[in-house]
Amino acid sequence: MATDLIELKNLGKTSVQWLNAVGIRTLEQLHEAGAVVAYCKVRDRGFKVSKVLLYAIEGALIGAHWNELDCEHKQRLLSEVKNYQG
């Protein structure tokens, strides 16, 4: 199993740098935050991100390519982002 963020499915150098910039440096920290919180922290830090980053983080956490998330799963994530009160 991947232990370093760069080893996770969907996450590349830039997304890992963004996560590191908001204090998420380990797989454990990413699991603790969850996809929605991690995405919102990156977005709120001022990085120009799209919803694909949200799906990529979620996919990384569950071991799936972000394109494999079904529509309902994506909609739930977007709803959680909308309601995020960071």
DSSP file (Angstrom, degrees, kcal/mol; ACC not computed):
  #  RESIDUE AA STRUCTURE BP1 BP2  ACC     N-H-->O    O-->H-N    N-H-->O    O-->H-N    TCO  KAPPA ALPHA  PHI   PSI    X-CA   Y-CA   Z-CA
    1    1 A M              0   0    0      0, 0.0     2,-0.1     0, 0.0     7,-0.1   0.000 360.0 360.0 360.0 142.6    0.0    0.0    0.0
    2    2 A A        +     0   0    0      1,-0.2     3,-0.1     5,-0.1     7,-0.0  -0.402 360.0 175.7 -66.0 138.2    1.2    3.5   -0.8
    3    3 A T        +     0   0    0     -2,-0.1    24,-0.9     1,-0.1     2,-0.4   0.618  61.9  68.3-115.0 -23.3    2.5    5.4    2.2
    4    4 A D  S >  S-     0   0    0     22,-0.1     3,-1.7     1,-0.1     4,-0.4  -0.797  83.0-127.3 -99.4 141.4    3.7    8.6    0.5
    5    5 A L  G >  S+     0   0    0     20,-0.4     3,-1.7    -2,-0.4     6,-0.2   0.859 108.2  59.3 -56.3 -38.3    1.1   11.0   -1.0
    6    6 A I  G 3  S+     0   0    0      1,-0.3    -1,-0.3     4,-0.1     4,-0.1   0.729  99.6  59.2 -65.0 -20.1    2.9   11.0   -4.4
    7    7 A E  G <  S+     0   0    0     -3,-1.7    -1,-0.3     2,-0.1    -2,-0.2   0.594  85.7 103.2 -82.7 -11.1    2.4    7.2   -4.6
    8    8 A L  S X  S-     0   0    0     -3,-1.7     3,-1.2    -4,-0.4    52,-0.1  -0.424  84.1 -98.4 -76.7 147.0   -1.4    7.5   -4.4
    9    9 A K  T 3  S+     0   0    0     51,-0.3    54,-0.1     1,-0.2    55,-0.1  -0.351 105.5  13.5 -58.1 139.7   -3.6    7.1   -7.4
   10   10 A N  T 3  S+     0   0    0      1,-0.1     2,-0.6    49,-0.1    -1,-0.2   0.114  98.7 110.3  82.7 -18.5   -4.7   10.4   -9.0
   11   11 A L    <   +     0   0    0     -3,-1.2     2,-0.2    -6,-0.2    -1,-0.1  -0.790  42.3 178.0 -99.4 124.4   -2.2   12.6   -7.1
   12   12 A G     >  -     0   0    0     -2,-0.6     4,-2.3    -3,-0.1     5,-0.2  -0.414  48.0 -79.4-108.3-172.2    0.6   14.3   -8.9
   13   13 A K  H  > S+     0   0    0      1,-0.2     4,-2.3     2,-0.2     5,-0.1   0.902 125.9  46.8 -58.2 -46.7    3.4   16.6   -8.0
   14   14 A T  H  > S+     0   0    0      2,-0.2     4,-2.5     1,-0.2    -1,-0.2   0.932 112.7  47.8 -66.5 -45.9    1.3   19.8   -8.0
   15   15 A S  H  > S+     0   0    0      1,-0.2     4,-2.3     2,-0.2    -1,-0.2   0.883 112.7  50.0 -64.2 -36.1   -1.6   18.3   -6.0
   16   16 A V  H  X S+     0   0    0     -4,-2.3     4,-2.8     2,-0.2    -1,-0.2   0.900 109.5  51.5 -67.2 -39.9    0.8   16.9   -3.4
   17   17 A Q  H  X S+     0   0    0     -4,-2.3     4,-2.2    -5,-0.2    -2,-0.2   0.911 110.0  49.7 -62.3 -41.5    2.6   20.3   -3.2
   18   18 A W  H  X S+     0   0    0     -4,-2.5     4,-1.0     2,-0.2    -2,-0.2   0.930 111.6  48.0 -61.8 -45.4   -0.8   21.9   -2.6
   19   19 A L  H ><>S+     0   0    0     -4,-2.3     5,-2.7     1,-0.2     3,-0.8   0.923 111.3  50.6 -62.1 -43.8   -1.7   19.4    0.1
   20   20 A N  H ><5S+     0   0    0     -4,-2.8     3,-1.8     1,-0.2    -1,-0.2   0.889 104.4  59.0 -59.5 -39.3    1.7   19.9    1.8
   21   21 A A  H 3<5S+     0   0    0     -4,-2.2    -1,-0.2     1,-0.3    -2,-0.2   0.751 106.9  46.9 -64.4 -24.4    1.2   23.7    1.7
   22   22 A V  T <<5S-     0   0    0     -4,-1.0    -1,-0.3    -3,-0.8    -2,-0.2   0.217 128.4 -95.3-102.9  14.7   -2.0   23.3    3.8
   23   23 A G  T < 5S+     0   0    0     -3,-1.8     2,-0.8     1,-0.2    -3,-0.2   0.564  85.9 126.4  90.2   9.5   -0.3   20.9    6.3
   24   24 A I      < +     0   0    0     -5,-2.7    -1,-0.2    -6,-0.2    -2,-0.2  -0.870  18.3 144.3-103.2 104.6   -1.3   17.6    4.8
   25   25 A R        +     0   0    0     -2,-0.8   -20,-0.4    -5,-0.1     2,-0.3   0.521  53.6  49.8-119.0 -11.3    1.9   15.7    4.4
   26   26 A T  S  > S-     0   0    0    -22,-0.1     4,-2.1     1,-0.1     5,-0.2  -0.878  78.8-116.4-130.4 161.3    1.1   12.0    5.1
   27   27 A L  H  > S+     0   0    0    -24,-0.9     4,-2.6    -2,-0.3     5,-0.2   0.886 117.5  55.5 -60.2 -39.0   -1.5    9.5    4.1
   28   28 A E  H  > S+     0   0    0      1,-0.2     4,-2.5     2,-0.2    -1,-0.2   0.917 107.6  47.9 -60.9 -43.9   -2.7    9.4    7.7
   29   29 A Q  H  > S+     0   0    0      2,-0.2     4,-2.1     1,-0.2    -1,-0.2   0.875 111.2  51.4 -65.4 -36.5   -3.2   13.2    7.7
   30   30 A L  H  X S+     0   0    0     -4,-2.1     4,-2.9     2,-0.2    -2,-0.2   0.914 110.6  48.1 -66.7 -42.3   -5.1   12.9    4.4
   31   31 A H  H  < S+     0   0    0     -4,-2.6    -2,-0.2     1,-0.2    -1,-0.2   0.913 111.3  51.1 -62.6 -42.2   -7.3   10.2    5.9
   32   32 A E  H  < S+     0   0    0     -4,-2.5    -2,-0.2    -5,-0.2    -1,-0.2   0.901 116.5  40.0 -62.5 -41.0   -8.0   12.3    9.0
   33   33 A A  H  X S-     0   0    0     -4,-2.1     4,-0.6    -5,-0.2    -2,-0.2   0.912 100.4-150.8 -74.1 -43.4   -8.9   15.3    7.0
   34   34 A G  H  X  -     0   0    0     -4,-2.9     4,-2.3    -5,-0.2     5,-0.2  -0.042  33.2 -73.2  83.3 164.5  -10.9   13.5    4.3
   35   35 A A  H  > S+     0   0    0      1,-0.2     4,-2.7     2,-0.2     5,-0.2   0.897 127.8  50.1 -62.9 -44.2  -11.3   14.6    0.7
   36   36 A V  H  > S+     0   0    0      2,-0.2     4,-2.6     1,-0.2     5,-0.2   0.943 114.3  42.3 -65.3 -48.9  -13.7   17.5    1.3
   37   37 A V  H  X S+     0   0    0     -4,-0.6     4,-2.5     2,-0.2     5,-0.2   0.924 115.7  49.8 -64.8 -44.3  -11.7   19.2    4.1
   38   38 A A  H  X S+     0   0    0     -4,-2.3     4,-2.0     1,-0.2    -2,-0.2   0.938 113.2  46.7 -60.0 -46.6   -8.4   18.7    2.2
   39   39 A Y  H  X S+     0   0    0     -4,-2.7     4,-2.9    -5,-0.2    -2,-0.2   0.928 112.8  49.0 -60.3 -46.7   -9.9   20.1   -1.0
   40   40 A C  H  X S+     0   0    0     -4,-2.6     4,-3.1     1,-0.2    -1,-0.2   0.871 108.9  53.1 -64.7 -37.2  -11.4   23.1    0.9
   41   41 A K  H  X S+     0   0    0     -4,-2.5     4,-1.1     2,-0.2    -1,-0.2   0.921 112.3  45.0 -63.0 -42.8   -8.2   23.8    2.6
   42   42 A V  H  <>S+     0   0    0     -4,-2.0     5,-1.4    -5,-0.2     3,-0.4   0.946 116.2  46.0 -65.7 -48.0   -6.3   23.9   -0.7
   43   43 A R  H ><5S+     0   0    0     -4,-2.9     3,-1.6     1,-0.2    -2,-0.2   0.921 112.7  49.8 -59.8 -45.7   -9.0   26.0   -2.4
   44   44 A D  H 3<5S+     0   0    0     -4,-3.1    -1,-0.2     1,-0.3    -2,-0.2   0.686  98.9  66.8 -71.3 -17.6   -9.2   28.4    0.6
   45   45 A R  T 3<5S-     0   0    0     -4,-1.1    -1,-0.3    -3,-0.4    -2,-0.2   0.603 122.8-104.1 -75.4 -12.1   -5.5   28.8    0.6
   46   46 A G  T < 5S+     0   0    0     -3,-1.6     2,-0.2    -4,-0.4    -3,-0.2   0.455  71.9 143.8 104.9   1.8   -5.9   30.5   -2.8
   47   47 A F      < -     0   0    0     -5,-1.4     2,-1.0     1,-0.1    -1,-0.3  -0.537  57.0-117.8 -73.1 140.5   -4.8   27.8   -5.2
   48   48 A K        +     0   0    0     -2,-0.2     2,-0.3     0, 0.0    -1,-0.1  -0.690  51.8 163.4 -82.3 103.6   -6.8   27.7   -8.4
   49   49 A V        -     0   0    0     -2,-1.0     2,-0.2    -6,-0.1   -10,-0.0  -0.802  27.9-147.0-121.7 159.9   -8.4   24.3   -8.3
   50   50 A S    >>  -     0   0    0     -2,-0.3     3,-1.4     1,-0.0     4,-0.7  -0.709  39.6 -97.0-116.3 173.4  -11.2   22.6  -10.0
   51   51 A K  H 3> S+     0   0    0      1,-0.3     4,-2.1    -2,-0.2     5,-0.2   0.700 116.0  76.2 -65.4 -17.2  -13.6   19.9   -8.7
   52   52 A V  H 3> S+     0   0    0      1,-0.2     4,-2.8     2,-0.2    -1,-0.3   0.865  89.7  56.7 -61.4 -34.3  -11.4   17.3  -10.4
   53   53 A L  H <> S+     0   0    0     -3,-1.4     4,-2.7     2,-0.2    -1,-0.2   0.922 105.2  51.4 -62.0 -42.0   -9.0   17.8   -7.5
   54   54 A L  H  X S+     0   0    0     -4,-0.7     4,-2.3     1,-0.2    -2,-0.2   0.942 113.4  43.7 -57.3 -48.9  -11.8   16.9   -5.1
   55   55 A Y  H  X S+     0   0    0     -4,-2.1     4,-2.9     1,-0.2    -2,-0.2   0.873 112.1  54.0 -66.0 -36.8  -12.6   13.8   -7.0
   56   56 A A  H  X S+     0   0    0     -4,-2.8     4,-2.5     2,-0.2    -2,-0.2   0.913 109.5  47.1 -64.7 -42.4   -8.9   12.9   -7.3
   57   57 A I  H  X S+     0   0    0     -4,-2.7     4,-2.1     2,-0.2    -2,-0.2   0.937 113.4  48.4 -64.8 -45.5   -8.4   13.2   -3.5
   58   58 A E  H  X S+     0   0    0     -4,-2.3     4,-1.7    -5,-0.2    -2,-0.2   0.935 112.6  48.8 -59.7 -45.7  -11.4   11.1   -2.9
   59   59 A G  H  X>S+     0   0    0     -4,-2.9     5,-2.4     1,-0.2     4,-1.3   0.895 108.5  53.8 -61.1 -39.7  -10.3    8.5   -5.4
   60   60 A A  H  <5S+     0   0    0     -4,-2.5   -51,-0.3     1,-0.2    -1,-0.2   0.892 108.6  50.2 -60.9 -39.1   -6.8    8.5   -3.8
   61   61 A L  H  <5S+     0   0    0     -4,-2.1    -1,-0.2     1,-0.2    -2,-0.2   0.815 119.2  35.5 -70.9 -29.9   -8.4    7.7   -0.5
   62   62 A I  H  <5S-     0   0    0     -4,-1.7    -1,-0.2     2,-0.2    -2,-0.2   0.434 111.9-113.6-105.2   0.9  -10.5    4.8   -1.8
   63   63 A G  T  <5S+     0   0    0     -4,-1.3     2,-0.3     1,-0.3    -3,-0.2   0.823  74.8 119.9  76.2  31.7   -7.9    3.5   -4.3
   64   64 A A  S   <S-     0   0    0     -5,-2.4    -1,-0.3    -6,-0.2    -2,-0.2  -0.921  70.7-103.0-127.1 152.8  -10.0    4.3   -7.4
   65   65 A H    >   -     0   0    0     -2,-0.3     3,-2.2     1,-0.1     4,-0.4  -0.511  37.2-119.8 -68.0 143.4   -9.4    6.5  -10.4
   66   66 A W  G >  S+     0   0    0      1,-0.3     3,-1.2     2,-0.2    -1,-0.1   0.794 112.4  61.8 -60.4 -27.7  -11.4    9.7  -10.1
   67   67 A N  G 3  S+     0   0    0      1,-0.2    -1,-0.3   -11,-0.0   -11,-0.0   0.681  93.7  65.5 -69.5 -16.5  -13.3    8.9  -13.3
   68   68 A E  G <  S+     0   0    0     -3,-2.2     2,-0.2     2,-0.1    -1,-0.2   0.594  74.5 105.7 -82.8 -10.8  -14.6    5.8  -11.6
   69   69 A L  S <  S-     0   0    0     -3,-1.2   -14,-0.0    -4,-0.4   -10,-0.0  -0.527  74.0-124.9 -69.6 132.6  -16.6    7.7   -9.0
   70   70 A D     >  -     0   0    0     -2,-0.2     4,-2.3     1,-0.1     3,-0.2  -0.293  23.0-102.7 -77.3 166.9  -20.3    7.5   -9.9
   71   71 A C  H  > S+     0   0    0      1,-0.2     4,-2.6     2,-0.2     5,-0.2   0.858 120.5  52.6 -57.5 -40.3  -22.4   10.6  -10.3
   72   72 A E  H  > S+     0   0    0      2,-0.2     4,-2.3     1,-0.2    -1,-0.2   0.901 108.8  49.9 -64.6 -40.6  -24.1   10.2   -6.9
   73   73 A H  H  > S+     0   0    0     -3,-0.2     4,-2.1     2,-0.2    -2,-0.2   0.930 112.5  47.3 -63.2 -45.7  -20.7   10.0   -5.2
   74   74 A K  H  X S+     0   0    0     -4,-2.3     4,-2.5     1,-0.2    -2,-0.2   0.905 111.4  51.0 -63.0 -42.1  -19.5   13.2   -7.0
   75   75 A Q  H  X S+     0   0    0     -4,-2.6     4,-2.3     2,-0.2    -1,-0.2   0.891 108.4  51.9 -63.8 -39.6  -22.7   15.0   -6.1
   76   76 A R  H  X S+     0   0    0     -4,-2.3     4,-2.3     2,-0.2    -1,-0.2   0.926 110.3  48.8 -62.0 -44.5  -22.4   14.1   -2.5
   77   77 A L  H  X S+     0   0    0     -4,-2.1     4,-2.3     1,-0.2    -2,-0.2   0.929 111.4  49.1 -61.0 -46.0  -18.9   15.4   -2.4
   78   78 A L  H  X S+     0   0    0     -4,-2.5     4,-2.3     1,-0.2    -1,-0.2   0.875 110.3  51.6 -62.3 -37.8  -19.9   18.7   -4.1
   79   79 A S  H  X S+     0   0    0     -4,-2.3     4,-1.7     2,-0.2    -1,-0.2   0.904 109.3  49.8 -64.7 -41.7  -22.8   19.1   -1.6
   80   80 A E  H  < S+     0   0    0     -4,-2.3     4,-0.4     2,-0.2    -2,-0.2   0.882 110.2  50.7 -64.8 -38.3  -20.4   18.6    1.3
   81   81 A V  H >< S+     0   0    0     -4,-2.3     3,-1.1     1,-0.2    -2,-0.2   0.925 108.6  52.2 -63.6 -44.1  -18.0   21.2   -0.2
   82   82 A K  H 3< S+     0   0    0     -4,-2.3    -1,-0.2     1,-0.3    -2,-0.2   0.854 114.7  42.3 -59.4 -36.3  -20.9   23.7   -0.6
   83   83 A N  T 3< S+     0   0    0     -4,-1.7    -1,-0.3    -5,-0.1    -2,-0.2   0.397  84.0 129.9 -92.7   1.6  -21.8   23.2    3.1
   84   84 A Y    <   -     0   0    0     -3,-1.1    -3,-0.1    -4,-0.4    -4,-0.0  -0.353  35.7-172.9 -63.1 131.6  -18.2   23.3    4.4
   85   85 A Q              0   0    0      1,-0.1    -1,-0.1    -2,-0.1    -4,-0.0  -0.110 360.0 360.0-117.6  33.4  -17.8   25.7    7.3
   86   86 A G              0   0    0    -49,-0.0    -1,-0.1     0, 0.0    -2,-0.1   0.454 360.0 360.0 -32.2 360.0  -14.0   25.5    7.6
